Amino acid sequence: MTSKHLLVAWLCGLFTFGASPLAAAEPADPANAGVLLASLNGSVNHRIVYDGEPRRRDPAVPWASPAELRERDSGDCVDYATAKYFSLVAAGLPPAQLRIAYVEAQSGVPDGPRQRHMVLAWLPPDDADGDPLILDNLLDAVRPLSRRPDLRVLISFNTEGIWSGLARGRPARDARRITAWARVLDRLAAYDLDSTRTTTGSR
């Protein structure tokens, strides 16, 4: 899938309804990964209207599934990161190379205050050199982590597990230990089941 097709698919909502957000499509060409990441990061950043107020009022506000986010078209850093994760999986990037990262972000001057934030990280293949790339709703440019001294990664996770920082290897914990994430995955699984039943029943 080209970067143009990726952008069109996101804008049309095909990722969340054309295929399961939990399952990867045909593998994307690794040579095009950077283009896919840059196109997707910018399009999602401009597609979703930032609204952090609901979670500021109540930190227990549920994380949105892709379909829920598409319906309301607004969210905070959590919603941007999860939307990018599921969209890139649907575009064919390996889920193992994508991590939603919970970070401390430093604002302003080097000794400025830190606040909790969430981004998406892309990890190069195990046999490749290079920094993880960071997709951030605060920045349209996709930059290597080494060029983001304002970020300190605390944990990262995907559907396969939870890691300390952006560590490689086996996950330290099961992904479902993050309750809000587990609930998103449950709703996606229920959506897939309903879609299968609808498709089967229409034959």
N, C-alpha and C positions, 0 to 999 in steps of 0.2 A: 504494500500500500504506500503510495507517495505521500509527501507532506501535504500536498493539495487535497488529496482524497481524505487524509486524516482530519484536516480542518473542516471540510464539507461534512464528514460523518459526524463530527462533534456538534456542529451547528444544527444539523438535522435531527439529532438525537438518536442516530442509528446505533450507537454503541450500547445504549442501555436497553434497547428494545429489539434490535436486529439479532443479537446474540447474547449469550449469558455473560455478564460482567465478571463472573468467576472463572470463566474458561478462556484461555488464549485462542486467538485465531491462528491462521497460518503464520509461522514464524516470520518476523520482519527481517529484512536484510540488515545485518549488523552494521554495514557501511553507512546506512541511512539513519542510524539511531540518533545521532546528533541533530539531524534535520527534524526528525519526528519530535524529539524532546522540545526543541525551540518552538516549533509550530504549535504544539499542544499547549505549552506553557503560556504563550502569549494569548492564544485563543480562549483558554479557560479563564485567564485573568481578566479578560475583557467581556467574557460572556456572563460571568457571575458578578452580581452587585455585592460589594462587601457590606456585611451587616453583622457586627460583633455584639450588638446589644442584647439579643436573646440569651446568649451564653454568659454574658457579664451579669445579667440579672439572675440567672440560674445555671450554674456550671453543670448541672445534671441534664440539661437539654439533650435529647438523643442526637447522635450523629445521623446525618441524612444518608439514605441510600442514593444511588445515581438517579433513580426515577423520582424520588422525593425532591432531590436538589433541582432537577430539571423543571419540576412543576413550579417551584417557588423562585428559582433564578437568583437567589441571594443566600449568603452564608458567610462563615468566617474562615480562618486559616485551616481548620479541620476539614471543612467541606471542600475547599480548593484542593487540598492534598489528596483526599480520597477520590475526588472526581478525576484527578490526573492519573492516579494509580489504576483505576478500573478502565479508563479510556486507553491507556497505553497497553494494558494487558489485552484489551479487545483489539488493539491495532497489531498485536503479534509480538510485542516485546516480552521476553521471558519474565514471569513473575519473580523469579529468584533474584533478578537484577534490580528490582524495584522495592524500595523501602519507604514507608511513611516514617518520617523522623520527628521525634519530639525534641525540641532544641531550646536552649537559652539564647535569646537574641539580644545583643547589646545595641542600644539606640544612642544616636548622637556621638559624642566624643568618646575616645577609647575607654575612659573610666566612667562612662555613663551608666545609667540603670539598665539592668537586664530584666527581660520579661519572657515568659514561656510562649512558645510559638510552634507551629507545625509546618513542615515542608515535605516535599517528595525528593528522595535521593535515587539516582540511577548509579548502580555499581558496575564498573567495567567487568567483563568476563574474567573468571579466575586466572586465565592464562594471559591476560593483557595488563599492560602497565597503565597507569593513569589514576587521577583522582576521581572520586565520586562527583557526579554533577548534581547541582541543586536546582530544583524547580520551586520557586517561591512566589507567592501571590503578591509580595511587596516589590518584586523585580521581574520585569519581562525577560531580561537576559538570563540565559542559563549559564551559570558559572561553576567552575570547579570549587570544591570545598576549600582548597588551599587559598582561594581568592575571596573567601567569605570569613575573614577573621572575626566578624561580628557574631558568628554562630558557634555554639558548642553543643554537639549532639549528645543527648542524654541516653535515649534508647531509640531503636528503630524496629519496625515490625511490618509484616505483610501477612498473607493468608497462611504462611508456613510456620511462623513463630515470631518470637521477640528476641532481640539481641541487645547487648550493651553497646552503646554508641553505634558505629557501623561495622562492628566486628564481622569477620567472615566465619565460615564453618557452621557447625550445628547450632541451632537457636538455643538460647539459654532457657526459654520458657515457651509454653504453648501459646499460640496466638489468642486463644479464647480467654486467657487470663486478663486481657483488657476487655472488660464487660461491654463497653459501648461499641467496640469493634465487633465483638461476638454477636451482638444484636443486629448490626448491619449485615453480617454474613448470614444470619438466620433469616432475615427478611429477603435477602437475595435468593437463598435456597428455596424459600416458600414461593417466590415469584417464578423461579425456574420450574417448580413443580406445577404451579397453576398454568404456566404457558404450555408445558408438555401435555397436560390434561386437555387444554383447550384445542391444541393442535390435533391430538389423537381423536378427540370427540368430533372434530369437524370433517374427518375423513369418511 
